[in-house]
């Protein structure tokens, strides 16, 4: 296991890049990242008023049944 630290913007960029790949190939990885990231963003939002919410961050993530 590897633990990496990234800003919300970096994670959104990673997810955006993954979303351009075949959905079949990356959907599990995208969900795993989101599962780990959303609670962290929510915790940071609760302690830092004025930042974007976890839902806003999740909405910015392109995802879908795209195949390539």
mmJSON file of the N, C-alpha and C atoms, coordinates in Angstrom:
{"data_MODEL":{"atom_site":{
"group_PDB":["ATOM","ATOM","ATOM","ATOM","ATOM","ATOM","ATOM","ATOM","ATOM","ATOM","ATOM","ATOM","ATOM","ATOM","ATOM","ATOM","ATOM","ATOM","ATOM","ATOM","ATOM","ATOM","ATOM","ATOM","ATOM","ATOM","ATOM","ATOM","ATOM","ATOM","ATOM","ATOM","ATOM","ATOM","ATOM","ATOM","ATOM","ATOM","ATOM","ATOM","ATOM","ATOM","ATOM","ATOM","ATOM","ATOM","ATOM","ATOM","ATOM","ATOM","ATOM","ATOM","ATOM","ATOM","ATOM","ATOM","ATOM","ATOM","ATOM","ATOM","ATOM","ATOM","ATOM","ATOM","ATOM","ATOM","ATOM","ATOM","ATOM","ATOM","ATOM","ATOM","ATOM","ATOM","ATOM","ATOM","ATOM","ATOM","ATOM","ATOM","ATOM","ATOM","ATOM","ATOM","ATOM","ATOM","ATOM","ATOM","ATOM","ATOM","ATOM","ATOM","ATOM","ATOM","ATOM","ATOM","ATOM","ATOM","ATOM","ATOM","ATOM","ATOM","ATOM","ATOM","ATOM","ATOM","ATOM","ATOM","ATOM","ATOM","ATOM","ATOM","ATOM","ATOM","ATOM","ATOM","ATOM","ATOM","ATOM","ATOM","ATOM","ATOM","ATOM","ATOM","ATOM","ATOM","ATOM","ATOM","ATOM","ATOM","ATOM","ATOM","ATOM","ATOM","ATOM","ATOM","ATOM","ATOM","ATOM","ATOM","ATOM","ATOM","ATOM","ATOM","ATOM","ATOM","ATOM","ATOM","ATOM","ATOM","ATOM","ATOM","ATOM","ATOM","ATOM","ATOM","ATOM","ATOM","ATOM","ATOM","ATOM","ATOM","ATOM","ATOM","ATOM","ATOM","ATOM","ATOM","ATOM","ATOM","ATOM","ATOM","ATOM","ATOM","ATOM","ATOM","ATOM","ATOM","ATOM","ATOM","ATOM","ATOM","ATOM","ATOM","ATOM","ATOM","ATOM","ATOM","ATOM","ATOM","ATOM","ATOM","ATOM","ATOM","ATOM","ATOM","ATOM","ATOM","ATOM","ATOM","ATOM","ATOM","ATOM","ATOM"],
"id":[1,2,3,4,5,6,7,8,9,10,11,12,13,14,15,16,17,18,19,20,21,22,23,24,25,26,27,28,29,30,31,32,33,34,35,36,37,38,39,40,41,42,43,44,45,46,47,48,49,50,51,52,53,54,55,56,57,58,59,60,61,62,63,64,65,66,67,68,69,70,71,72,73,74,75,76,77,78,79,80,81,82,83,84,85,86,87,88,89,90,91,92,93,94,95,96,97,98,99,100,101,102,103,104,105,106,107,108,109,110,111,112,113,114,115,116,117,118,119,120,121,122,123,124,125,126,127,128,129,130,131,132,133,134,135,136,137,138,139,140,141,142,143,144,145,146,147,148,149,150,151,152,153,154,155,156,157,158,159,160,161,162,163,164,165,166,167,168,169,170,171,172,173,174,175,176,177,178,179,180,181,182,183,184,185,186,187,188,189,190,191,192,193,194,195,196,197,198,199,200,201,202,203,204],
"type_symbol":["N","C","C","N","C","C","N","C","C","N","C","C","N","C","C","N","C","C","N","C","C","N","C","C","N","C","C","N","C","C","N","C","C","N","C","C","N","C","C","N","C","C","N","C","C","N","C","C","N","C","C","N","C","C","N","C","C","N","C","C","N","C","C","N","C","C","N","C","C","N","C","C","N","C","C","N","C","C","N","C","C","N","C","C","N","C","C","N","C","C","N","C","C","N","C","C","N","C","C","N","C","C","N","C","C","N","C","C","N","C","C","N","C","C","N","C","C","N","C","C","N","C","C","N","C","C","N","C","C","N","C","C","N","C","C","N","C","C","N","C","C","N","C","C","N","C","C","N","C","C","N","C","C","N","C","C","N","C","C","N","C","C","N","C","C","N","C","C","N","C","C","N","C","C","N","C","C","N","C","C","N","C","C","N","C","C","N","C","C","N","C","C","N","C","C","N","C","C","N","C","C","N","C","C"],
"label_atom_id":["N","CA","C","N","CA","C","N","CA","C","N","CA","C","N","CA","C","N","CA","C","N","CA","C","N","CA","C","N","CA","C","N","CA","C","N","CA","C","N","CA","C","N","CA","C","N","CA","C","N","CA","C","N","CA","C","N","CA","C","N","CA","C","N","CA","C","N","CA","C","N","CA","C","N","CA","C","N","CA","C","N","CA","C","N","CA","C","N","CA","C","N","CA","C","N","CA","C","N","CA","C","N","CA","C","N","CA","C","N","CA","C","N","CA","C","N","CA","C","N","CA","C","N","CA","C","N","CA","C","N","CA","C","N","CA","C","N","CA","C","N","CA","C","N","CA","C","N","CA","C","N","CA","C","N","CA","C","N","CA","C","N","CA","C","N","CA","C","N","CA","C","N","CA","C","N","CA","C","N","CA","C","N","CA","C","N","CA","C","N","CA","C","N","CA","C","N","CA","C","N","CA","C","N","CA","C","N","CA","C","N","CA","C","N","CA","C","N","CA","C","N","CA","C","N","CA","C","N","CA","C","N","CA","C","N","CA","C"],
"label_alt_id":[null,null,null,null,null,null,null,null,null,null,null,null,null,null,null,null,null,null,null,null,null,null,null,null,null,null,null,null,null,null,null,null,null,null,null,null,null,null,null,null,null,null,null,null,null,null,null,null,null,null,null,null,null,null,null,null,null,null,null,null,null,null,null,null,null,null,null,null,null,null,null,null,null,null,null,null,null,null,null,null,null,null,null,null,null,null,null,null,null,null,null,null,null,null,null,null,null,null,null,null,null,null,null,null,null,null,null,null,null,null,null,null,null,null,null,null,null,null,null,null,null,null,null,null,null,null,null,null,null,null,null,null,null,null,null,null,null,null,null,null,null,null,null,null,null,null,null,null,null,null,null,null,null,null,null,null,null,null,null,null,null,null,null,null,null,null,null,null,null,null,null,null,null,null,null,null,null,null,null,null,null,null,null,null,null,null,null,null,null,null,null,null,null,null,null,null,null,null,null,null,null,null,null,null],
"label_comp_id":["UNK","UNK","UNK","UNK","UNK","UNK","UNK","UNK","UNK","UNK","UNK","UNK","UNK","UNK","UNK","UNK","UNK","UNK","UNK","UNK","UNK","UNK","UNK","UNK","UNK","UNK","UNK","UNK","UNK","UNK","UNK","UNK","UNK","UNK","UNK","UNK","UNK","UNK","UNK","UNK","UNK","UNK","UNK","UNK","UNK","UNK","UNK","UNK","UNK","UNK","UNK","UNK","UNK","UNK","UNK","UNK","UNK","UNK","UNK","UNK","UNK","UNK","UNK","UNK","UNK","UNK","UNK","UNK","UNK","UNK","UNK","UNK","UNK","UNK","UNK","UNK","UNK","UNK","UNK","UNK","UNK","UNK","UNK","UNK","UNK","UNK","UNK","UNK","UNK","UNK","UNK","UNK","UNK","UNK","UNK","UNK","UNK","UNK","UNK","UNK","UNK","UNK","UNK","UNK","UNK","UNK","UNK","UNK","UNK","UNK","UNK","UNK","UNK","UNK","UNK","UNK","UNK","UNK","UNK","UNK","UNK","UNK","UNK","UNK","UNK","UNK","UNK","UNK","UNK","UNK","UNK","UNK","UNK","UNK","UNK","UNK","UNK","UNK","UNK","UNK","UNK","UNK","UNK","UNK","UNK","UNK","UNK","UNK","UNK","UNK","UNK","UNK","UNK","UNK","UNK","UNK","UNK","UNK","UNK","UNK","UNK","UNK","UNK","UNK","UNK","UNK","UNK","UNK","UNK","UNK","UNK","UNK","UNK","UNK","UNK","UNK","UNK","UNK","UNK","UNK","UNK","UNK","UNK","UNK","UNK","UNK","UNK","UNK","UNK","UNK","UNK","UNK","UNK","UNK","UNK","UNK","UNK","UNK","UNK","UNK","UNK","UNK","UNK","UNK"],
"label_asym_id":["A","A","A","A","A","A","A","A","A","A","A","A","A","A","A","A","A","A","A","A","A","A","A","A","A","A","A","A","A","A","A","A","A","A","A","A","A","A","A","A","A","A","A","A","A","A","A","A","A","A","A","A","A","A","A","A","A","A","A","A","A","A","A","A","A","A","A","A","A","A","A","A","A","A","A","A","A","A","A","A","A","A","A","A","A","A","A","A","A","A","A","A","A","A","A","A","A","A","A","A","A","A","A","A","A","A","A","A","A","A","A","A","A","A","A","A","A","A","A","A","A","A","A","A","A","A","A","A","A","A","A","A","A","A","A","A","A","A","A","A","A","A","A","A","A","A","A","A","A","A","A","A","A","A","A","A","A","A","A","A","A","A","A","A","A","A","A","A","A","A","A","A","A","A","A","A","A","A","A","A","A","A","A","A","A","A","A","A","A","A","A","A","A","A","A","A","A","A","A","A","A","A","A","A"],
"label_entity_id":["1","1","1","1","1","1","1","1","1","1","1","1","1","1","1","1","1","1","1","1","1","1","1","1","1","1","1","1","1","1","1","1","1","1","1","1","1","1","1","1","1","1","1","1","1","1","1","1","1","1","1","1","1","1","1","1","1","1","1","1","1","1","1","1","1","1","1","1","1","1","1","1","1","1","1","1","1","1","1","1","1","1","1","1","1","1","1","1","1","1","1","1","1","1","1","1","1","1","1","1","1","1","1","1","1","1","1","1","1","1","1","1","1","1","1","1","1","1","1","1","1","1","1","1","1","1","1","1","1","1","1","1","1","1","1","1","1","1","1","1","1","1","1","1","1","1","1","1","1","1","1","1","1","1","1","1","1","1","1","1","1","1","1","1","1","1","1","1","1","1","1","1","1","1","1","1","1","1","1","1","1","1","1","1","1","1","1","1","1","1","1","1","1","1","1","1","1","1","1","1","1","1","1","1"],
"label_seq_id":[1,1,1,2,2,2,3,3,3,4,4,4,5,5,5,6,6,6,7,7,7,8,8,8,9,9,9,10,10,10,11,11,11,12,12,12,13,13,13,14,14,14,15,15,15,16,16,16,17,17,17,18,18,18,19,19,19,20,20,20,21,21,21,22,22,22,23,23,23,24,24,24,25,25,25,26,26,26,27,27,27,28,28,28,29,29,29,30,30,30,31,31,31,32,32,32,33,33,33,34,34,34,35,35,35,36,36,36,37,37,37,38,38,38,39,39,39,40,40,40,41,41,41,42,42,42,43,43,43,44,44,44,45,45,45,46,46,46,47,47,47,48,48,48,49,49,49,50,50,50,51,51,51,52,52,52,53,53,53,54,54,54,55,55,55,56,56,56,57,57,57,58,58,58,59,59,59,60,60,60,61,61,61,62,62,62,63,63,63,64,64,64,65,65,65,66,66,66,67,67,67,68,68,68],
"pdbx_PDB_ins_code":[null,null,null,null,null,null,null,null,null,null,null,null,null,null,null,null,null,null,null,null,null,null,null,null,null,null,null,null,null,null,null,null,null,null,null,null,null,null,null,null,null,null,null,null,null,null,null,null,null,null,null,null,null,null,null,null,null,null,null,null,null,null,null,null,null,null,null,null,null,null,null,null,null,null,null,null,null,null,null,null,null,null,null,null,null,null,null,null,null,null,null,null,null,null,null,null,null,null,null,null,null,null,null,null,null,null,null,null,null,null,null,null,null,null,null,null,null,null,null,null,null,null,null,null,null,null,null,null,null,null,null,null,null,null,null,null,null,null,null,null,null,null,null,null,null,null,null,null,null,null,null,null,null,null,null,null,null,null,null,null,null,null,null,null,null,null,null,null,null,null,null,null,null,null,null,null,null,null,null,null,null,null,null,null,null,null,null,null,null,null,null,null,null,null,null,null,null,null,null,null,null,null,null,null],
"Cartn_x":[0.841,0.0,0.887,0.443,1.146,0.177,0.629,-0.187,0.38,-0.463,-0.066,-0.883,-0.318,-1.036,-1.142,-2.369,-2.613,-3.653,-3.615,-4.656,-5.934,-7.047,-8.315,-8.232,-7.56,-7.413,-6.619,-5.578,-4.772,-5.582,-6.354,-7.18,-8.22,-8.83,-9.797,-9.136,-7.904,-7.175,-6.892,-6.491,-6.246,-7.531,-8.647,-9.918,-10.374,-10.153,-10.507,-9.706,-8.433,-7.58,-8.001,-8.331,-8.791,-10.104,-10.977,-12.286,-12.179,-11.048,-10.839,-10.464,-10.18,-9.815,-11.081,-10.917,-12.033,-12.653,-13.967,-14.679,-14.43,-14.477,-14.266,-12.918,-11.915,-10.563,-10.396,-11.049,-10.722,-11.846,-13.059,-14.166,-13.947,-13.33,-13.092,-12.089,-11.067,-10.073,-10.692,-11.522,-12.2,-13.062,-13.824,-14.685,-13.869,-12.751,-11.898,-11.332,-10.893,-10.375,-11.481,-12.659,-13.771,-14.196,-14.219,-14.599,-13.662,-12.379,-11.404,-11.384,-11.625,-11.481,-12.672,-13.889,-15.076,-15.107,-14.886,-14.894,-13.812,-12.658,-11.586,-11.97,-12.575,-12.998,-14.094,-15.021,-16.089,-15.517,-14.526,-13.905,-13.186,-12.491,-11.798,-12.781,-13.899,-14.914,-15.53,-15.723,-16.307,-15.385,-14.083,-13.132,-12.67,-12.941,-12.501,-13.666,-14.444,-15.567,-15.084,-15.912,-15.568,-14.873,-14.651,-14.042,-15.135,-14.805,-15.806,-16.212,-17.451,-17.962,-17.551,-17.69,-17.346,-18.227,-19.503,-20.398,-19.962,-19.55,-19.074,-17.853,-16.941,-15.764,-16.132,-17.113,-17.548,-18.24,-19.006,-19.704,-18.741,-17.557,-16.585,-15.88,-16.064,-15.371,-16.133,-15.574,-16.268,-16.248,-17.378,-17.467,-18.612,-18.588,-19.7,-19.317,-20.204,-20.008,-19.24,-18.288,-17.506,-16.599,-16.527,-15.566,-14.681,-13.447,-12.546,-11.698],
"Cartn_y":[-1.175,0.0,1.24,2.258,3.534,4.637,5.561,6.712,7.938,8.623,9.824,11.001,12.183,13.394,14.328,14.78,15.687,16.722,17.864,18.87,18.399,19.022,18.698,18.923,19.992,20.284,19.19,18.694,17.621,16.33,16.011,14.808,14.929,16.106,16.307,16.165,16.622,16.468,14.986,14.262,12.82,12.116,12.424,11.795,12.172,13.421,13.872,13.107,12.913,12.172,10.705,10.111,8.726,8.582,9.577,9.516,9.503,9.903,9.885,8.489,7.592,6.225,5.367,4.148,3.215,3.042,3.243,3.122,1.751,0.727,-0.637,-0.789,-0.065,-0.162,0.587,1.753,2.643,2.875,2.374,2.724,2.321,1.163,0.734,1.652,2.079,2.986,4.348,4.855,6.137,6.059,4.994,4.839,4.71,4.018,3.858,5.211,6.005,7.348,8.195,8.183,8.983,8.524,7.208,6.662,7.154,7.257,7.72,9.239,9.938,11.393,12.13,11.674,12.413,12.626,11.599,11.847,12.835,12.81,13.741,15.17,15.351,16.687,17.193,16.308,16.691,17.109,16.371,16.707,18.05,18.292,19.566,20.715,20.475,21.509,21.88,20.897,21.146,22.007,21.88,22.646,23.923,24.057,25.233,25.847,26.721,27.325,28.15,28.183,28.972,28.188,26.884,26.073,25.325,24.745,24.018,22.768,22.351,21.18,19.918,18.81,17.524,17.255,17.619,17.385,18.202,19.453,20.269,19.625,19.095,18.428,17.181,16.445,15.24,15.586,16.686,17.094,17.509,17.975,18.427,17.261,16.076,14.913,14.33,14.408,13.799,12.286,11.697,10.252,9.793,8.585,8.071,6.805,6.359,5.108,5.268,6.156,6.375,5.195,4.777,3.741,4.255,3.843,4.412,3.467],
"Cartn_z":[0.0,0.0,0.0,-0.725,-0.802,-0.403,0.405,0.784,0.084,-0.684,-1.412,-0.908,-0.939,-0.541,-1.739,-2.016,-3.135,-2.735,-3.394,-3.179,-3.862,-3.51,-4.144,-5.651,-6.042,-7.464,-8.178,-7.534,-8.124,-8.256,-7.232,-7.281,-8.388,-8.515,-9.592,-10.962,-11.096,-12.357,-12.643,-11.617,-11.773,-12.198,-11.521,-11.856,-13.261,-13.64,-14.983,-16.035,-15.767,-16.697,-16.78,-15.649,-15.648,-16.41,-16.287,-16.938,-18.457,-18.998,-20.443,-20.95,-20.007,-20.369,-20.476,-20.898,-20.978,-19.593,-19.514,-18.243,-17.619,-18.435,-17.955,-17.257,-17.741,-17.198,-15.885,-15.745,-14.618,-13.615,-13.859,-12.976,-11.523,-11.288,-9.909,-9.21,-9.923,-9.359,-9.05,-9.962,-9.739,-8.486,-8.345,-7.169,-5.887,-5.951,-4.767,-4.328,-5.291,-4.972,-4.351,-4.962,-4.449,-3.05,-2.831,-1.526,-0.425,-0.742,0.239,0.356,-0.748,-0.763,-0.157,-0.435,0.008,1.525,2.353,3.807,4.247,3.586,3.94,3.594,2.418,2.004,2.936,3.299,4.224,5.577,6.072,7.35,7.27,6.158,5.978,5.828,5.181,5.005,6.347,7.201,8.514,9.375,9.179,9.981,9.299,7.994,7.238,6.477,7.115,6.399,5.209,4.162,2.986,1.893,2.111,1.07,0.33,-0.801,-1.567,-0.809,-1.016,-0.322,-1.048,-0.366,-0.97,-2.179,-2.094,-3.215,-4.423,-4.207,-5.319,-5.954,-5.14,-5.666,-6.451,-5.942,-6.642,-7.949,-7.964,-9.179,-10.27,-9.916,-10.9,-11.585,-11.041,-11.567,-12.736,-13.944,-15.077,-14.946,-15.178,-15.062,-15.94,-16.303,-17.083,-17.792,-18.611,-19.307,-20.599,-20.604,-21.819,-22.068,-23.273,-23.605,-24.718,-24.691,-25.662,-26.36],
"occupancy":[1.0,1.0,1.0,1.0,1.0,1.0,1.0,1.0,1.0,1.0,1.0,1.0,1.0,1.0,1.0,1.0,1.0,1.0,1.0,1.0,1.0,1.0,1.0,1.0,1.0,1.0,1.0,1.0,1.0,1.0,1.0,1.0,1.0,1.0,1.0,1.0,1.0,1.0,1.0,1.0,1.0,1.0,1.0,1.0,1.0,1.0,1.0,1.0,1.0,1.0,1.0,1.0,1.0,1.0,1.0,1.0,1.0,1.0,1.0,1.0,1.0,1.0,1.0,1.0,1.0,1.0,1.0,1.0,1.0,1.0,1.0,1.0,1.0,1.0,1.0,1.0,1.0,1.0,1.0,1.0,1.0,1.0,1.0,1.0,1.0,1.0,1.0,1.0,1.0,1.0,1.0,1.0,1.0,1.0,1.0,1.0,1.0,1.0,1.0,1.0,1.0,1.0,1.0,1.0,1.0,1.0,1.0,1.0,1.0,1.0,1.0,1.0,1.0,1.0,1.0,1.0,1.0,1.0,1.0,1.0,1.0,1.0,1.0,1.0,1.0,1.0,1.0,1.0,1.0,1.0,1.0,1.0,1.0,1.0,1.0,1.0,1.0,1.0,1.0,1.0,1.0,1.0,1.0,1.0,1.0,1.0,1.0,1.0,1.0,1.0,1.0,1.0,1.0,1.0,1.0,1.0,1.0,1.0,1.0,1.0,1.0,1.0,1.0,1.0,1.0,1.0,1.0,1.0,1.0,1.0,1.0,1.0,1.0,1.0,1.0,1.0,1.0,1.0,1.0,1.0,1.0,1.0,1.0,1.0,1.0,1.0,1.0,1.0,1.0,1.0,1.0,1.0,1.0,1.0,1.0,1.0,1.0,1.0,1.0,1.0,1.0,1.0,1.0,1.0],
"B_iso_or_equiv":[0.0,0.0,0.0,0.0,0.0,0.0,0.0,0.0,0.0,0.0,0.0,0.0,0.0,0.0,0.0,0.0,0.0,0.0,0.0,0.0,0.0,0.0,0.0,0.0,0.0,0.0,0.0,0.0,0.0,0.0,0.0,0.0,0.0,0.0,0.0,0.0,0.0,0.0,0.0,0.0,0.0,0.0,0.0,0.0,0.0,0.0,0.0,0.0,0.0,0.0,0.0,0.0,0.0,0.0,0.0,0.0,0.0,0.0,0.0,0.0,0.0,0.0,0.0,0.0,0.0,0.0,0.0,0.0,0.0,0.0,0.0,0.0,0.0,0.0,0.0,0.0,0.0,0.0,0.0,0.0,0.0,0.0,0.0,0.0,0.0,0.0,0.0,0.0,0.0,0.0,0.0,0.0,0.0,0.0,0.0,0.0,0.0,0.0,0.0,0.0,0.0,0.0,0.0,0.0,0.0,0.0,0.0,0.0,0.0,0.0,0.0,0.0,0.0,0.0,0.0,0.0,0.0,0.0,0.0,0.0,0.0,0.0,0.0,0.0,0.0,0.0,0.0,0.0,0.0,0.0,0.0,0.0,0.0,0.0,0.0,0.0,0.0,0.0,0.0,0.0,0.0,0.0,0.0,0.0,0.0,0.0,0.0,0.0,0.0,0.0,0.0,0.0,0.0,0.0,0.0,0.0,0.0,0.0,0.0,0.0,0.0,0.0,0.0,0.0,0.0,0.0,0.0,0.0,0.0,0.0,0.0,0.0,0.0,0.0,0.0,0.0,0.0,0.0,0.0,0.0,0.0,0.0,0.0,0.0,0.0,0.0,0.0,0.0,0.0,0.0,0.0,0.0,0.0,0.0,0.0,0.0,0.0,0.0,0.0,0.0,0.0,0.0,0.0,0.0],
"pdbx_formal_charge":[null,null,null,null,null,null,null,null,null,null,null,null,null,null,null,null,null,null,null,null,null,null,null,null,null,null,null,null,null,null,null,null,null,null,null,null,null,null,null,null,null,null,null,null,null,null,null,null,null,null,null,null,null,null,null,null,null,null,null,null,null,null,null,null,null,null,null,null,null,null,null,null,null,null,null,null,null,null,null,null,null,null,null,null,null,null,null,null,null,null,null,null,null,null,null,null,null,null,null,null,null,null,null,null,null,null,null,null,null,null,null,null,null,null,null,null,null,null,null,null,null,null,null,null,null,null,null,null,null,null,null,null,null,null,null,null,null,null,null,null,null,null,null,null,null,null,null,null,null,null,null,null,null,null,null,null,null,null,null,null,null,null,null,null,null,null,null,null,null,null,null,null,null,null,null,null,null,null,null,null,null,null,null,null,null,null,null,null,null,null,null,null,null,null,null,null,null,null,null,null,null,null,null,null],
"auth_seq_id":[1,1,1,2,2,2,3,3,3,4,4,4,5,5,5,6,6,6,7,7,7,8,8,8,9,9,9,10,10,10,11,11,11,12,12,12,13,13,13,14,14,14,15,15,15,16,16,16,17,17,17,18,18,18,19,19,19,20,20,20,21,21,21,22,22,22,23,23,23,24,24,24,25,25,25,26,26,26,27,27,27,28,28,28,29,29,29,30,30,30,31,31,31,32,32,32,33,33,33,34,34,34,35,35,35,36,36,36,37,37,37,38,38,38,39,39,39,40,40,40,41,41,41,42,42,42,43,43,43,44,44,44,45,45,45,46,46,46,47,47,47,48,48,48,49,49,49,50,50,50,51,51,51,52,52,52,53,53,53,54,54,54,55,55,55,56,56,56,57,57,57,58,58,58,59,59,59,60,60,60,61,61,61,62,62,62,63,63,63,64,64,64,65,65,65,66,66,66,67,67,67,68,68,68],
"auth_comp_id":["UNK","UNK","UNK","UNK","UNK","UNK","UNK","UNK","UNK","UNK","UNK","UNK","UNK","UNK","UNK","UNK","UNK","UNK","UNK","UNK","UNK","UNK","UNK","UNK","UNK","UNK","UNK","UNK","UNK","UNK","UNK","UNK","UNK","UNK","UNK","UNK","UNK","UNK","UNK","UNK","UNK","UNK","UNK","UNK","UNK","UNK","UNK","UNK","UNK","UNK","UNK","UNK","UNK","UNK","UNK","UNK","UNK","UNK","UNK","UNK","UNK","UNK","UNK","UNK","UNK","UNK","UNK","UNK","UNK","UNK","UNK","UNK","UNK","UNK","UNK","UNK","UNK","UNK","UNK","UNK","UNK","UNK","UNK","UNK","UNK","UNK","UNK","UNK","UNK","UNK","UNK","UNK","UNK","UNK","UNK","UNK","UNK","UNK","UNK","UNK","UNK","UNK","UNK","UNK","UNK","UNK","UNK","UNK","UNK","UNK","UNK","UNK","UNK","UNK","UNK","UNK","UNK","UNK","UNK","UNK","UNK","UNK","UNK","UNK","UNK","UNK","UNK","UNK","UNK","UNK","UNK","UNK","UNK","UNK","UNK","UNK","UNK","UNK","UNK","UNK","UNK","UNK","UNK","UNK","UNK","UNK","UNK","UNK","UNK","UNK","UNK","UNK","UNK","UNK","UNK","UNK","UNK","UNK","UNK","UNK","UNK","UNK","UNK","UNK","UNK","UNK","UNK","UNK","UNK","UNK","UNK","UNK","UNK","UNK","UNK","UNK","UNK","UNK","UNK","UNK","UNK","UNK","UNK","UNK","UNK","UNK","UNK","UNK","UNK","UNK","UNK","UNK","UNK","UNK","UNK","UNK","UNK","UNK","UNK","UNK","UNK","UNK","UNK","UNK"],
"auth_asym_id":["A","A","A","A","A","A","A","A","A","A","A","A","A","A","A","A","A","A","A","A","A","A","A","A","A","A","A","A","A","A","A","A","A","A","A","A","A","A","A","A","A","A","A","A","A","A","A","A","A","A","A","A","A","A","A","A","A","A","A","A","A","A","A","A","A","A","A","A","A","A","A","A","A","A","A","A","A","A","A","A","A","A","A","A","A","A","A","A","A","A","A","A","A","A","A","A","A","A","A","A","A","A","A","A","A","A","A","A","A","A","A","A","A","A","A","A","A","A","A","A","A","A","A","A","A","A","A","A","A","A","A","A","A","A","A","A","A","A","A","A","A","A","A","A","A","A","A","A","A","A","A","A","A","A","A","A","A","A","A","A","A","A","A","A","A","A","A","A","A","A","A","A","A","A","A","A","A","A","A","A","A","A","A","A","A","A","A","A","A","A","A","A","A","A","A","A","A","A","A","A","A","A","A","A"],
"auth_atom_id":["N","CA","C","N","CA","C","N","CA","C","N","CA","C","N","CA","C","N","CA","C","N","CA","C","N","CA","C","N","CA","C","N","CA","C","N","CA","C","N","CA","C","N","CA","C","N","CA","C","N","CA","C","N","CA","C","N","CA","C","N","CA","C","N","CA","C","N","CA","C","N","CA","C","N","CA","C","N","CA","C","N","CA","C","N","CA","C","N","CA","C","N","CA","C","N","CA","C","N","CA","C","N","CA","C","N","CA","C","N","CA","C","N","CA","C","N","CA","C","N","CA","C","N","CA","C","N","CA","C","N","CA","C","N","CA","C","N","CA","C","N","CA","C","N","CA","C","N","CA","C","N","CA","C","N","CA","C","N","CA","C","N","CA","C","N","CA","C","N","CA","C","N","CA","C","N","CA","C","N","CA","C","N","CA","C","N","CA","C","N","CA","C","N","CA","C","N","CA","C","N","CA","C","N","CA","C","N","CA","C","N","CA","C","N","CA","C","N","CA","C","N","CA","C","N","CA","C","N","CA","C","N","CA","C","N","CA","C"],
"pdbx_PDB_model_num":[1,1,1,1,1,1,1,1,1,1,1,1,1,1,1,1,1,1,1,1,1,1,1,1,1,1,1,1,1,1,1,1,1,1,1,1,1,1,1,1,1,1,1,1,1,1,1,1,1,1,1,1,1,1,1,1,1,1,1,1,1,1,1,1,1,1,1,1,1,1,1,1,1,1,1,1,1,1,1,1,1,1,1,1,1,1,1,1,1,1,1,1,1,1,1,1,1,1,1,1,1,1,1,1,1,1,1,1,1,1,1,1,1,1,1,1,1,1,1,1,1,1,1,1,1,1,1,1,1,1,1,1,1,1,1,1,1,1,1,1,1,1,1,1,1,1,1,1,1,1,1,1,1,1,1,1,1,1,1,1,1,1,1,1,1,1,1,1,1,1,1,1,1,1,1,1,1,1,1,1,1,1,1,1,1,1,1,1,1,1,1,1,1,1,1,1,1,1,1,1,1,1,1,1]
}}}
